[in-house]
Amino acid sequence: MGSVLGFPGIDPLDAAIGARLKRWREQRGIPIDDLARAIAMSPEDARRAEAGRAHLTTAQIGAATAHLRLPLWALVSDTRAY
C-alpha cells in the first residue's frame, strides 16, 4: 500500500470484503444503518468499510455475516468454502 499526499492507500483485501459486504447488503435490502448497528460501527464507518477505506475486525465480519444470514466465506471469498 502506498500513499498519495499523506493519505493511506486502500488495502486490496479490505476493498474486496467491503465490495462483497455492500453487494450482499443491497441484495438483502438491508439499510446501512441496520448493518452498522449490527457490527457496532457508525453508519459513516460502515460506508467507509464498504468502500474499502476501513478495516473490519473478524468479530465485525462474523456479526455482518450473521446479520445478513450468510456463511462466513461469502464475505472473504467469491468461492464456496465447502
N, CA, C and O atoms as a Maestro MAE file, in Angstrom:
{
 s_m_m2io_version
 :::
 2.0.0
}

f_m_ct {
 s_m_title
 :::
 protein
 m_atom[328] {
  # First column is atom index #
  i_m_mmod_type
  r_m_x_coord
  r_m_y_coord
  r_m_z_coord
  i_m_residue_number
  s_m_chain_name
  s_m_pdb_residue_name
  s_m_pdb_atom_name
  i_m_atomic_number
  :::
  1 25 0.845 -1.180 0.000 1 A "MET " " N  " 7
  2 3 0.000 0.000 0.000 1 A "MET " " CA " 6
  3 2 0.884 1.235 0.000 1 A "MET " " C  " 6
  4 15 1.727 1.402 0.881 1 A "MET " " O  " 8
  5 25 0.698 2.073 -0.957 2 A "GLY " " N  " 7
  6 3 1.397 3.341 -0.989 2 A "GLY " " CA " 6
  7 2 0.489 4.435 -0.481 2 A "GLY " " C  " 6
  8 15 -0.652 4.194 -0.088 2 A "GLY " " O  " 8
  9 25 1.011 5.620 -0.499 3 A "SER " " N  " 7
  10 3 0.178 6.734 -0.096 3 A "SER " " CA " 6
  11 2 0.416 7.894 -1.040 3 A "SER " " C  " 6
  12 15 1.504 8.051 -1.595 3 A "SER " " O  " 8
  13 25 -0.597 8.690 -1.209 4 A "VAL " " N  " 7
  14 3 -0.523 9.871 -2.040 4 A "VAL " " CA " 6
  15 2 -0.898 11.053 -1.163 4 A "VAL " " C  " 6
  16 15 -1.956 11.060 -0.532 4 A "VAL " " O  " 8
  17 25 -0.033 12.041 -1.128 5 A "LEU " " N  " 7
  18 3 -0.283 13.242 -0.334 5 A "LEU " " CA " 6
  19 2 -0.549 12.917 1.133 5 A "LEU " " C  " 6
  20 15 -1.302 13.627 1.799 5 A "LEU " " O  " 8
  21 25 0.056 11.862 1.631 6 A "GLY " " N  " 7
  22 3 -0.084 11.520 3.044 6 A "GLY " " CA " 6
  23 2 -1.310 10.703 3.390 6 A "GLY " " C  " 6
  24 15 -1.492 10.328 4.548 6 A "GLY " " O  " 8
  25 25 -2.165 10.416 2.401 7 A "PHE " " N  " 7
  26 3 -3.340 9.603 2.670 7 A "PHE " " CA " 6
  27 2 -2.961 8.133 2.544 7 A "PHE " " C  " 6
  28 15 -2.234 7.768 1.620 7 A "PHE " " O  " 8
  29 25 -3.432 7.286 3.446 8 A "PRO " " N  " 7
  30 3 -3.092 5.864 3.342 8 A "PRO " " CA " 6
  31 2 -3.759 5.240 2.119 8 A "PRO " " C  " 6
  32 15 -4.841 5.657 1.705 8 A "PRO " " O  " 8
  33 25 -3.101 4.244 1.554 9 A "GLY " " N  " 7
  34 3 -3.677 3.524 0.426 9 A "GLY " " CA " 6
  35 2 -4.766 2.580 0.893 9 A "GLY " " C  " 6
  36 15 -4.938 2.352 2.090 9 A "GLY " " O  " 8
  37 25 -5.490 2.040 -0.053 10 A "ILE " " N  " 7
  38 3 -6.560 1.092 0.259 10 A "ILE " " CA " 6
  39 2 -5.986 -0.316 0.199 10 A "ILE " " C  " 6
  40 15 -5.346 -0.693 -0.783 10 A "ILE " " O  " 8
  41 25 -6.215 -1.087 1.246 11 A "ASP " " N  " 7
  42 3 -5.788 -2.482 1.282 11 A "ASP " " CA " 6
  43 2 -6.701 -3.277 0.335 11 A "ASP " " C  " 6
  44 15 -7.922 -3.227 0.485 11 A "ASP " " O  " 8
  45 25 -6.138 -4.002 -0.628 12 A "PRO " " N  " 7
  46 3 -6.969 -4.757 -1.577 12 A "PRO " " CA " 6
  47 2 -7.914 -5.753 -0.897 12 A "PRO " " C  " 6
  48 15 -9.028 -5.969 -1.373 12 A "PRO " " O  " 8
  49 25 -7.482 -6.358 0.205 13 A "LEU " " N  " 7
  50 3 -8.352 -7.298 0.913 13 A "LEU " " CA " 6
  51 2 -9.540 -6.569 1.550 13 A "LEU " " C  " 6
  52 15 -10.670 -7.052 1.480 13 A "LEU " " O  " 8
  53 25 -9.292 -5.411 2.169 14 A "ASP " " N  " 7
  54 3 -10.387 -4.623 2.741 14 A "ASP " " CA " 6
  55 2 -11.352 -4.179 1.647 14 A "ASP " " C  " 6
  56 15 -12.565 -4.176 1.853 14 A "ASP " " O  " 8
  57 25 -10.815 -3.801 0.480 15 A "ALA " " N  " 7
  58 3 -11.664 -3.373 -0.637 15 A "ALA " " CA " 6
  59 2 -12.544 -4.526 -1.129 15 A "ALA " " C  " 6
  60 15 -13.720 -4.326 -1.434 15 A "ALA " " O  " 8
  61 25 -11.975 -5.727 -1.206 16 A "ALA " " N  " 7
  62 3 -12.741 -6.884 -1.677 16 A "ALA " " CA " 6
  63 2 -13.846 -7.254 -0.685 16 A "ALA " " C  " 6
  64 15 -14.982 -7.510 -1.081 16 A "ALA " " O  " 8
  65 25 -13.508 -7.279 0.592 17 A "ILE " " N  " 7
  66 3 -14.509 -7.596 1.617 17 A "ILE " " CA " 6
  67 2 -15.597 -6.530 1.635 17 A "ILE " " C  " 6
  68 15 -16.782 -6.850 1.736 17 A "ILE " " O  " 8
  69 25 -15.201 -5.272 1.539 18 A "GLY " " N  " 7
  70 3 -16.174 -4.181 1.531 18 A "GLY " " CA " 6
  71 2 -17.132 -4.263 0.357 18 A "GLY " " C  " 6
  72 15 -18.334 -4.047 0.513 18 A "GLY " " O  " 8
  73 25 -16.600 -4.577 -0.819 19 A "ALA " " N  " 7
  74 3 -17.451 -4.694 -2.011 19 A "ALA " " CA " 6
  75 2 -18.448 -5.840 -1.857 19 A "ALA " " C  " 6
  76 15 -19.620 -5.709 -2.209 19 A "ALA " " O  " 8
  77 25 -17.968 -6.962 -1.329 20 A "ARG " " N  " 7
  78 3 -18.875 -8.096 -1.102 20 A "ARG " " CA " 6
  79 2 -19.936 -7.742 -0.066 20 A "ARG " " C  " 6
  80 15 -21.108 -8.078 -0.233 20 A "ARG " " O  " 8
  81 25 -19.528 -7.069 0.997 21 A "LEU " " N  " 7
  82 3 -20.467 -6.665 2.042 21 A "LEU " " CA " 6
  83 2 -21.565 -5.782 1.461 21 A "LEU " " C  " 6
  84 15 -22.747 -5.995 1.731 21 A "LEU " " O  " 8
  85 25 -21.179 -4.801 0.674 22 A "LYS " " N  " 7
  86 3 -22.165 -3.892 0.075 22 A "LYS " " CA " 6
  87 2 -23.092 -4.650 -0.871 22 A "LYS " " C  " 6
  88 15 -24.306 -4.447 -0.848 22 A "LYS " " O  " 8
  89 25 -22.522 -5.521 -1.704 23 A "ARG " " N  " 7
  90 3 -23.337 -6.280 -2.653 23 A "ARG " " CA " 6
  91 2 -24.376 -7.136 -1.934 23 A "ARG " " C  " 6
  92 15 -25.550 -7.125 -2.304 23 A "ARG " " O  " 8
  93 25 -23.951 -7.882 -0.904 24 A "TRP " " N  " 7
  94 3 -24.885 -8.726 -0.156 24 A "TRP " " CA " 6
  95 2 -25.912 -7.893 0.607 24 A "TRP " " C  " 6
  96 15 -27.092 -8.243 0.645 24 A "TRP " " O  " 8
  97 25 -25.468 -6.794 1.211 25 A "ARG " " N  " 7
  98 3 -26.411 -5.949 1.966 25 A "ARG " " CA " 6
  99 2 -27.491 -5.406 1.041 25 A "ARG " " C  " 6
  100 15 -28.673 -5.418 1.385 25 A "ARG " " O  " 8
  101 25 -27.085 -4.929 -0.131 26 A "GLU " " N  " 7
  102 3 -28.064 -4.389 -1.076 26 A "GLU " " CA " 6
  103 2 -28.980 -5.484 -1.611 26 A "GLU " " C  " 6
  104 15 -30.179 -5.257 -1.775 26 A "GLU " " O  " 8
  105 25 -28.432 -6.676 -1.887 27 A "GLN " " N  " 7
  106 3 -29.268 -7.785 -2.359 27 A "GLN " " CA " 6
  107 2 -30.303 -8.188 -1.318 27 A "GLN " " C  " 6
  108 15 -31.413 -8.594 -1.662 27 A "GLN " " O  " 8
  109 25 -29.938 -8.076 -0.050 28 A "ARG " " N  " 7
  110 3 -30.849 -8.444 1.037 28 A "ARG " " CA " 6
  111 2 -31.806 -7.301 1.390 28 A "ARG " " C  " 6
  112 15 -32.753 -7.502 2.150 28 A "ARG " " O  " 8
  113 25 -31.566 -6.106 0.847 29 A "GLY " " N  " 7
  114 3 -32.434 -4.960 1.123 29 A "GLY " " CA " 6
  115 2 -32.292 -4.427 2.541 29 A "GLY " " C  " 6
  116 15 -33.251 -3.905 3.110 29 A "GLY " " O  " 8
  117 25 -31.106 -4.555 3.109 30 A "ILE " " N  " 7
  118 3 -30.871 -4.110 4.487 30 A "ILE " " CA " 6
  119 2 -30.261 -2.711 4.464 30 A "ILE " " C  " 6
  120 15 -29.246 -2.493 3.803 30 A "ILE " " O  " 8
  121 25 -30.862 -1.767 5.174 31 A "PRO " " N  " 7
  122 3 -30.301 -0.412 5.224 31 A "PRO " " CA " 6
  123 2 -28.930 -0.394 5.909 31 A "PRO " " C  " 6
  124 15 -28.651 -1.201 6.797 31 A "PRO " " O  " 8
  125 25 -28.097 0.529 5.483 32 A "ILE " " N  " 7
  126 3 -26.753 0.646 6.056 32 A "ILE " " CA " 6
  127 2 -26.814 0.897 7.558 32 A "ILE " " C  " 6
  128 15 -25.951 0.418 8.294 32 A "ILE " " O  " 8
  129 25 -27.815 1.635 8.026 33 A "ASP " " N  " 7
  130 3 -27.936 1.919 9.456 33 A "ASP " " CA " 6
  131 2 -28.139 0.635 10.265 33 A "ASP " " C  " 6
  132 15 -27.575 0.488 11.349 33 A "ASP " " O  " 8
  133 25 -28.945 -0.293 9.739 34 A "ASP " " N  " 7
  134 3 -29.185 -1.558 10.435 34 A "ASP " " CA " 6
  135 2 -27.916 -2.404 10.490 34 A "ASP " " C  " 6
  136 15 -27.592 -2.993 11.522 34 A "ASP " " O  " 8
  137 25 -27.209 -2.456 9.375 35 A "LEU " " N  " 7
  138 3 -25.959 -3.220 9.349 35 A "LEU " " CA " 6
  139 2 -24.939 -2.600 10.295 35 A "LEU " " C  " 6
  140 15 -24.262 -3.310 11.039 35 A "LEU " " O  " 8
  141 25 -24.830 -1.283 10.266 36 A "ALA " " N  " 7
  142 3 -23.863 -0.590 11.137 36 A "ALA " " CA " 6
  143 2 -24.128 -0.913 12.603 36 A "ALA " " C  " 6
  144 15 -23.199 -1.167 13.370 36 A "ALA " " O  " 8
  145 25 -25.385 -0.901 12.978 37 A "ARG " " N  " 7
  146 3 -25.748 -1.214 14.368 37 A "ARG " " CA " 6
  147 2 -25.349 -2.655 14.712 37 A "ARG " " C  " 6
  148 15 -24.865 -2.925 15.811 37 A "ARG " " O  " 8
  149 25 -25.556 -3.573 13.767 38 A "ALA " " N  " 7
  150 3 -25.256 -4.989 13.999 38 A "ALA " " CA " 6
  151 2 -23.758 -5.240 14.157 38 A "ALA " " C  " 6
  152 15 -23.357 -6.161 14.868 38 A "ALA " " O  " 8
  153 25 -22.928 -4.430 13.501 39 A "ILE " " N  " 7
  154 3 -21.481 -4.644 13.575 39 A "ILE " " CA " 6
  155 2 -20.791 -3.627 14.478 39 A "ILE " " C  " 6
  156 15 -19.566 -3.506 14.472 39 A "ILE " " O  " 8
  157 25 -21.582 -2.908 15.245 40 A "ALA " " N  " 7
  158 3 -21.069 -1.952 16.235 40 A "ALA " " CA " 6
  159 2 -20.173 -0.881 15.603 40 A "ALA " " C  " 6
  160 15 -19.063 -0.621 16.068 40 A "ALA " " O  " 8
  161 25 -20.683 -0.272 14.540 41 A "MET " " N  " 7
  162 3 -19.989 0.824 13.861 41 A "MET " " CA " 6
  163 2 -20.991 1.947 13.622 41 A "MET " " C  " 6
  164 15 -22.203 1.730 13.638 41 A "MET " " O  " 8
  165 25 -20.479 3.123 13.405 42 A "SER " " N  " 7
  166 3 -21.358 4.213 12.978 42 A "SER " " CA " 6
  167 2 -21.704 3.977 11.506 42 A "SER " " C  " 6
  168 15 -20.952 3.305 10.799 42 A "SER " " O  " 8
  169 25 -22.823 4.516 11.036 43 A "PRO " " N  " 7
  170 3 -23.152 4.361 9.614 43 A "PRO " " CA " 6
  171 2 -22.049 4.908 8.694 43 A "PRO " " C  " 6
  172 15 -21.802 4.355 7.622 43 A "PRO " " O  " 8
  173 25 -21.399 5.978 9.111 44 A "GLU " " N  " 7
  174 3 -20.307 6.539 8.309 44 A "GLU " " CA " 6
  175 2 -19.141 5.557 8.200 44 A "GLU " " C  " 6
  176 15 -18.567 5.379 7.126 44 A "GLU " " O  " 8
  177 25 -18.795 4.923 9.321 45 A "ASP " " N  " 7
  178 3 -17.712 3.934 9.301 45 A "ASP " " CA " 6
  179 2 -18.101 2.700 8.489 45 A "ASP " " C  " 6
  180 15 -17.253 2.105 7.825 45 A "ASP " " O  " 8
  181 25 -19.367 2.315 8.537 46 A "ALA " " N  " 7
  182 3 -19.828 1.173 7.746 46 A "ALA " " CA " 6
  183 2 -19.730 1.494 6.255 46 A "ALA " " C  " 6
  184 15 -19.358 0.633 5.459 46 A "ALA " " O  " 8
  185 25 -20.062 2.726 5.876 47 A "ARG " " N  " 7
  186 3 -19.909 3.143 4.476 47 A "ARG " " CA " 6
  187 2 -18.443 3.110 4.070 47 A "ARG " " C  " 6
  188 15 -18.107 2.682 2.965 47 A "ARG " " O  " 8
  189 25 -17.571 3.564 4.966 48 A "ARG " " N  " 7
  190 3 -16.134 3.524 4.688 48 A "ARG " " CA " 6
  191 2 -15.664 2.083 4.533 48 A "ARG " " C  " 6
  192 15 -14.834 1.798 3.670 48 A "ARG " " O  " 8
  193 25 -16.177 1.173 5.350 49 A "ALA " " N  " 7
  194 3 -15.801 -0.242 5.246 49 A "ALA " " CA " 6
  195 2 -16.259 -0.817 3.908 49 A "ALA " " C  " 6
  196 15 -15.519 -1.561 3.265 49 A "ALA " " O  " 8
  197 25 -17.469 -0.477 3.491 50 A "GLU " " N  " 7
  198 3 -17.962 -0.956 2.203 50 A "GLU " " CA " 6
  199 2 -17.129 -0.407 1.046 50 A "GLU " " C  " 6
  200 15 -17.010 -1.055 0.005 50 A "GLU " " O  " 8
  201 25 -16.559 0.767 1.221 51 A "ALA " " N  " 7
  202 3 -15.719 1.374 0.184 51 A "ALA " " CA " 6
  203 2 -14.279 0.879 0.260 51 A "ALA " " C  " 6
  204 15 -13.455 1.241 -0.579 51 A "ALA " " O  " 8
  205 25 -13.967 0.045 1.269 52 A "GLY " " N  " 7
  206 3 -12.616 -0.469 1.423 52 A "GLY " " CA " 6
  207 2 -11.686 0.471 2.148 52 A "GLY " " C  " 6
  208 15 -10.475 0.252 2.163 52 A "GLY " " O  " 8
  209 25 -12.220 1.505 2.745 53 A "ARG " " N  " 7
  210 3 -11.399 2.504 3.436 53 A "ARG " " CA " 6
  211 2 -11.368 2.326 4.944 53 A "ARG " " C  " 6
  212 15 -10.791 3.145 5.660 53 A "ARG " " O  " 8
  213 25 -11.986 1.258 5.423 54 A "ALA " " N  " 7
  214 3 -11.946 0.938 6.854 54 A "ALA " " CA " 6
  215 2 -11.802 -0.577 6.987 54 A "ALA " " C  " 6
  216 15 -12.370 -1.340 6.205 54 A "ALA " " O  " 8
  217 25 -11.049 -0.988 7.972 55 A "HIS " " N  " 7
  218 3 -10.797 -2.405 8.210 55 A "HIS " " CA " 6
  219 2 -11.852 -2.975 9.152 55 A "HIS " " C  " 6
  220 15 -12.148 -2.389 10.193 55 A "HIS " " O  " 8
  221 25 -12.409 -4.108 8.783 56 A "LEU " " N  " 7
  222 3 -13.351 -4.806 9.653 56 A "LEU " " CA " 6
  223 2 -12.597 -5.865 10.443 56 A "LEU " " C  " 6
  224 15 -11.772 -6.593 9.889 56 A "LEU " " O  " 8
  225 25 -12.880 -5.949 11.727 57 A "THR " " N  " 7
  226 3 -12.287 -6.995 12.556 57 A "THR " " CA " 6
  227 2 -12.981 -8.318 12.244 57 A "THR " " C  " 6
  228 15 -14.031 -8.344 11.603 57 A "THR " " O  " 8
  229 25 -12.387 -9.403 12.700 58 A "THR " " N  " 7
  230 3 -13.027 -10.702 12.489 58 A "THR " " CA " 6
  231 2 -14.374 -10.771 13.201 58 A "THR " " C  " 6
  232 15 -15.304 -11.412 12.710 58 A "THR " " O  " 8
  233 25 -14.483 -10.116 14.353 59 A "ALA " " N  " 7
  234 3 -15.765 -10.087 15.072 59 A "ALA " " CA " 6
  235 2 -16.816 -9.334 14.261 59 A "ALA " " C  " 6
  236 15 -17.975 -9.745 14.216 59 A "ALA " " O  " 8
  237 25 -16.422 -8.241 13.624 60 A "GLN " " N  " 7
  238 3 -17.367 -7.471 12.810 60 A "GLN " " CA " 6
  239 2 -17.760 -8.239 11.550 60 A "GLN " " C  " 6
  240 15 -18.915 -8.178 11.127 60 A "GLN " " O  " 8
  241 25 -16.822 -8.954 10.951 61 A "ILE " " N  " 7
  242 3 -17.152 -9.780 9.788 61 A "ILE " " CA " 6
  243 2 -18.127 -10.880 10.198 61 A "ILE " " C  " 6
  244 15 -19.087 -11.161 9.481 61 A "ILE " " O  " 8
  245 25 -17.881 -11.498 11.347 62 A "GLY " " N  " 7
  246 3 -18.794 -12.518 11.856 62 A "GLY " " CA " 6
  247 2 -20.178 -11.961 12.133 62 A "GLY " " C  " 6
  248 15 -21.182 -12.596 11.811 62 A "GLY " " O  " 8
  249 25 -20.237 -10.777 12.727 63 A "ALA " " N  " 7
  250 3 -21.532 -10.145 13.011 63 A "ALA " " CA " 6
  251 2 -22.261 -9.783 11.720 63 A "ALA " " C  " 6
  252 15 -23.480 -9.921 11.628 63 A "ALA " " O  " 8
  253 25 -21.513 -9.322 10.734 64 A "ALA " " N  " 7
  254 3 -22.120 -8.958 9.451 64 A "ALA " " CA " 6
  255 2 -22.700 -10.184 8.760 64 A "ALA " " C  " 6
  256 15 -23.815 -10.137 8.241 64 A "ALA " " O  " 8
  257 25 -21.949 -11.280 8.749 65 A "THR " " N  " 7
  258 3 -22.464 -12.488 8.094 65 A "THR " " CA " 6
  259 2 -23.684 -13.032 8.838 65 A "THR " " C  " 6
  260 15 -24.622 -13.527 8.213 65 A "THR " " O  " 8
  261 25 -23.676 -12.943 10.154 66 A "ALA " " N  " 7
  262 3 -24.837 -13.389 10.923 66 A "ALA " " CA " 6
  263 2 -26.052 -12.508 10.621 66 A "ALA " " C  " 6
  264 15 -27.157 -13.015 10.425 66 A "ALA " " O  " 8
  265 25 -25.847 -11.207 10.586 67 A "HIS " " N  " 7
  266 3 -26.949 -10.270 10.330 67 A "HIS " " CA " 6
  267 2 -27.507 -10.444 8.919 67 A "HIS " " C  " 6
  268 15 -28.715 -10.341 8.703 67 A "HIS " " O  " 8
  269 25 -26.617 -10.709 7.962 68 A "LEU " " N  " 7
  270 3 -27.046 -10.888 6.575 68 A "LEU " " CA " 6
  271 2 -27.468 -12.327 6.272 68 A "LEU " " C  " 6
  272 15 -27.897 -12.639 5.161 68 A "LEU " " O  " 8
  273 25 -27.338 -13.210 7.290 69 A "ARG " " N  " 7
  274 3 -27.681 -14.628 7.159 69 A "ARG " " CA " 6
  275 2 -26.891 -15.282 6.029 69 A "ARG " " C  " 6
  276 15 -27.438 -15.896 5.113 69 A "ARG " " O  " 8
  277 25 -25.564 -15.116 6.148 70 A "LEU " " N  " 7
  278 3 -24.643 -15.654 5.154 70 A "LEU " " CA " 6
  279 2 -23.626 -16.567 5.823 70 A "LEU " " C  " 6
  280 15 -23.363 -16.426 7.017 70 A "LEU " " O  " 8
  281 25 -23.053 -17.497 5.075 71 A "PRO " " N  " 7
  282 3 -21.904 -18.229 5.610 71 A "PRO " " CA " 6
  283 2 -20.701 -17.295 5.603 71 A "PRO " " C  " 6
  284 15 -20.649 -16.356 4.809 71 A "PRO " " O  " 8
  285 25 -19.756 -17.540 6.462 72 A "LEU " " N  " 7
  286 3 -18.586 -16.670 6.590 72 A "LEU " " CA " 6
  287 2 -17.841 -16.492 5.270 72 A "LEU " " C  " 6
  288 15 -17.370 -15.394 4.976 72 A "LEU " " O  " 8
  289 25 -17.727 -17.543 4.478 73 A "TRP " " N  " 7
  290 3 -16.959 -17.441 3.242 73 A "TRP " " CA " 6
  291 2 -17.522 -16.396 2.288 73 A "TRP " " C  " 6
  292 15 -16.796 -15.906 1.424 73 A "TRP " " O  " 8
  293 25 -18.787 -16.046 2.421 74 A "ALA " " N  " 7
  294 3 -19.424 -15.107 1.476 74 A "ALA " " CA " 6
  295 2 -18.784 -13.727 1.475 74 A "ALA " " C  " 6
  296 15 -18.837 -13.029 0.462 74 A "ALA " " O  " 8
  297 25 -18.182 -13.316 2.584 75 A "LEU " " N  " 7
  298 3 -17.524 -12.011 2.618 75 A "LEU " " CA " 6
  299 2 -16.031 -12.091 2.350 75 A "LEU " " C  " 6
  300 15 -15.423 -11.100 1.945 75 A "LEU " " O  " 8
  301 25 -15.438 -13.241 2.568 76 A "VAL " " N  " 7
  302 3 -13.986 -13.331 2.405 76 A "VAL " " CA " 6
  303 2 -13.560 -13.991 1.096 76 A "VAL " " C  " 6
  304 15 -12.375 -14.004 0.765 76 A "VAL " " O  " 8
  305 25 -14.522 -14.538 0.351 77 A "SER " " N  " 7
  306 3 -14.177 -15.197 -0.895 77 A "SER " " CA " 6
  307 2 -15.393 -15.230 -1.812 77 A "SER " " C  " 6
  308 15 -16.533 -15.223 -1.348 77 A "SER " " O  " 8
  309 25 -15.139 -15.268 -3.114 78 A "ASP " " N  " 7
  310 3 -16.231 -15.439 -4.064 78 A "ASP " " CA " 6
  311 2 -16.450 -16.910 -4.393 78 A "ASP " " C  " 6
  312 15 -17.313 -17.249 -5.203 78 A "ASP " " O  " 8
  313 25 -15.669 -17.780 -3.764 79 A "THR " " N  " 7
  314 3 -15.757 -19.220 -3.988 79 A "THR " " CA " 6
  315 2 -16.237 -19.906 -2.719 79 A "THR " " C  " 6
  316 15 -15.746 -19.623 -1.626 79 A "THR " " O  " 8
  317 25 -17.186 -20.795 -2.868 80 A "ARG " " N  " 7
  318 3 -17.677 -21.539 -1.706 80 A "ARG " " CA " 6
  319 2 -16.536 -22.253 -1.000 80 A "ARG " " C  " 6
  320 15 -15.616 -22.765 -1.638 80 A "ARG " " O  " 8
  321 25 -16.607 -22.279 0.317 81 A "ALA " " N  " 7
  322 3 -15.551 -22.905 1.118 81 A "ALA " " CA " 6
  323 2 -15.846 -24.389 1.338 81 A "ALA " " C  " 6
  324 15 -15.051 -25.076 1.980 81 A "ALA " " O  " 8
  325 25 -16.932 -24.885 0.839 82 A "TYR " " N  " 7
  326 3 -17.287 -26.291 1.027 82 A "TYR " " CA " 6
  327 2 -17.801 -26.876 -0.256 82 A "TYR " " C  " 6
  328 15 -18.153 -28.055 -0.300 82 A "TYR " " O  " 8
  :::
 }
 m_bond[327] {
  # First column is bond index #
  i_m_from
  i_m_to
  i_m_order
  :::
  1 1 2 1
  2 2 3 1
  3 3 4 2
  4 3 5 1
  5 5 6 1
  6 6 7 1
  7 7 8 2
  8 7 9 1
  9 9 10 1
  10 10 11 1
  11 11 12 2
  12 11 13 1
  13 13 14 1
  14 14 15 1
  15 15 16 2
  16 15 17 1
  17 17 18 1
  18 18 19 1
  19 19 20 2
  20 19 21 1
  21 21 22 1
  22 22 23 1
  23 23 24 2
  24 23 25 1
  25 25 26 1
  26 26 27 1
  27 27 28 2
  28 27 29 1
  29 29 30 1
  30 30 31 1
  31 31 32 2
  32 31 33 1
  33 33 34 1
  34 34 35 1
  35 35 36 2
  36 35 37 1
  37 37 38 1
  38 38 39 1
  39 39 40 2
  40 39 41 1
  41 41 42 1
  42 42 43 1
  43 43 44 2
  44 43 45 1
  45 45 46 1
  46 46 47 1
  47 47 48 2
  48 47 49 1
  49 49 50 1
  50 50 51 1
  51 51 52 2
  52 51 53 1
  53 53 54 1
  54 54 55 1
  55 55 56 2
  56 55 57 1
  57 57 58 1
  58 58 59 1
  59 59 60 2
  60 59 61 1
  61 61 62 1
  62 62 63 1
  63 63 64 2
  64 63 65 1
  65 65 66 1
  66 66 67 1
  67 67 68 2
  68 67 69 1
  69 69 70 1
  70 70 71 1
  71 71 72 2
  72 71 73 1
  73 73 74 1
  74 74 75 1
  75 75 76 2
  76 75 77 1
  77 77 78 1
  78 78 79 1
  79 79 80 2
  80 79 81 1
  81 81 82 1
  82 82 83 1
  83 83 84 2
  84 83 85 1
  85 85 86 1
  86 86 87 1
  87 87 88 2
  88 87 89 1
  89 89 90 1
  90 90 91 1
  91 91 92 2
  92 91 93 1
  93 93 94 1
  94 94 95 1
  95 95 96 2
  96 95 97 1
  97 97 98 1
  98 98 99 1
  99 99 100 2
  100 99 101 1
  101 101 102 1
  102 102 103 1
  103 103 104 2
  104 103 105 1
  105 105 106 1
  106 106 107 1
  107 107 108 2
  108 107 109 1
  109 109 110 1
  110 110 111 1
  111 111 112 2
  112 111 113 1
  113 113 114 1
  114 114 115 1
  115 115 116 2
  116 115 117 1
  117 117 118 1
  118 118 119 1
  119 119 120 2
  120 119 121 1
  121 121 122 1
  122 122 123 1
  123 123 124 2
  124 123 125 1
  125 125 126 1
  126 126 127 1
  127 127 128 2
  128 127 129 1
  129 129 130 1
  130 130 131 1
  131 131 132 2
  132 131 133 1
  133 133 134 1
  134 134 135 1
  135 135 136 2
  136 135 137 1
  137 137 138 1
  138 138 139 1
  139 139 140 2
  140 139 141 1
  141 141 142 1
  142 142 143 1
  143 143 144 2
  144 143 145 1
  145 145 146 1
  146 146 147 1
  147 147 148 2
  148 147 149 1
  149 149 150 1
  150 150 151 1
  151 151 152 2
  152 151 153 1
  153 153 154 1
  154 154 155 1
  155 155 156 2
  156 155 157 1
  157 157 158 1
  158 158 159 1
  159 159 160 2
  160 159 161 1
  161 161 162 1
  162 162 163 1
  163 163 164 2
  164 163 165 1
  165 165 166 1
  166 166 167 1
  167 167 168 2
  168 167 169 1
  169 169 170 1
  170 170 171 1
  171 171 172 2
  172 171 173 1
  173 173 174 1
  174 174 175 1
  175 175 176 2
  176 175 177 1
  177 177 178 1
  178 178 179 1
  179 179 180 2
  180 179 181 1
  181 181 182 1
  182 182 183 1
  183 183 184 2
  184 183 185 1
  185 185 186 1
  186 186 187 1
  187 187 188 2
  188 187 189 1
  189 189 190 1
  190 190 191 1
  191 191 192 2
  192 191 193 1
  193 193 194 1
  194 194 195 1
  195 195 196 2
  196 195 197 1
  197 197 198 1
  198 198 199 1
  199 199 200 2
  200 199 201 1
  201 201 202 1
  202 202 203 1
  203 203 204 2
  204 203 205 1
  205 205 206 1
  206 206 207 1
  207 207 208 2
  208 207 209 1
  209 209 210 1
  210 210 211 1
  211 211 212 2
  212 211 213 1
  213 213 214 1
  214 214 215 1
  215 215 216 2
  216 215 217 1
  217 217 218 1
  218 218 219 1
  219 219 220 2
  220 219 221 1
  221 221 222 1
  222 222 223 1
  223 223 224 2
  224 223 225 1
  225 225 226 1
  226 226 227 1
  227 227 228 2
  228 227 229 1
  229 229 230 1
  230 230 231 1
  231 231 232 2
  232 231 233 1
  233 233 234 1
  234 234 235 1
  235 235 236 2
  236 235 237 1
  237 237 238 1
  238 238 239 1
  239 239 240 2
  240 239 241 1
  241 241 242 1
  242 242 243 1
  243 243 244 2
  244 243 245 1
  245 245 246 1
  246 246 247 1
  247 247 248 2
  248 247 249 1
  249 249 250 1
  250 250 251 1
  251 251 252 2
  252 251 253 1
  253 253 254 1
  254 254 255 1
  255 255 256 2
  256 255 257 1
  257 257 258 1
  258 258 259 1
  259 259 260 2
  260 259 261 1
  261 261 262 1
  262 262 263 1
  263 263 264 2
  264 263 265 1
  265 265 266 1
  266 266 267 1
  267 267 268 2
  268 267 269 1
  269 269 270 1
  270 270 271 1
  271 271 272 2
  272 271 273 1
  273 273 274 1
  274 274 275 1
  275 275 276 2
  276 275 277 1
  277 277 278 1
  278 278 279 1
  279 279 280 2
  280 279 281 1
  281 281 282 1
  282 282 283 1
  283 283 284 2
  284 283 285 1
  285 285 286 1
  286 286 287 1
  287 287 288 2
  288 287 289 1
  289 289 290 1
  290 290 291 1
  291 291 292 2
  292 291 293 1
  293 293 294 1
  294 294 295 1
  295 295 296 2
  296 295 297 1
  297 297 298 1
  298 298 299 1
  299 299 300 2
  300 299 301 1
  301 301 302 1
  302 302 303 1
  303 303 304 2
  304 303 305 1
  305 305 306 1
  306 306 307 1
  307 307 308 2
  308 307 309 1
  309 309 310 1
  310 310 311 1
  311 311 312 2
  312 311 313 1
  313 313 314 1
  314 314 315 1
  315 315 316 2
  316 315 317 1
  317 317 318 1
  318 318 319 1
  319 319 320 2
  320 319 321 1
  321 321 322 1
  322 322 323 1
  323 323 324 2
  324 323 325 1
  325 325 326 1
  326 326 327 1
  327 327 328 2
  :::
 }
}
